[in-house]
Amino acid sequence: MEINFYWDDLTPEKQAEILEKLGDNGNWDVIPFCTLEIEGVDDEEDEDDEEEE
């Protein structure tokens, strides 16, 4: 399972801090800022479904 975080998910204070350090390239709002891959129950269920086929 993946969780994507976008620019609007950040607080205004964190947005300002990131812009100060990384600059404004104009793409922060259209691409995921961060993606977390979570392994767990959902992944195991997907594997079980594949094995049954």
N, C-alpha and C positions, 0 to 999 in steps of 0.2 A: 504494500500500500504506500502511496506517496501523498505527502501533504505539501502543497505549494503555498508560499507566502508572497504576497504582492505588496507593492509600495503603499497602497491604501490600508494595509493591515498594520502598518507601523504608526506609532504616535507621531504627532507633528514635531516633538522635540527630537526623537530619534531620526526622523527624516532630515531635519536641519543639521544634525551632527554628521550624518552620512554624506550629505551634500558638501559640507565643509571639508571633509577628509577625502572624498573620492571625486568630487566635482559633479556637474550636472550634464549627463550625456543625452538626456531627453528620452531614454528608454526605460527608466525605472518603473513606469506605470504599465508597460505592455508585456514585460517578460517577468517570470518569477524571480523574485529577489533571492529566494532561498528555497530549496527543495529538500525535504526530509524523507528518507526512505525508512519505513517502519516495518519490521518483520514481526509477525505475530499470528494471531488467530486467522485473520483474513488470508494470509499467505498459505497457511496450512489447509484451509478450506479449498483454495484454488488448486493446490497440489492434489488433494483428494479427488476433485472433479476430473482432473486430467487423467488420473490413474484409472478411473472408472470407464473412460472412453475407449 
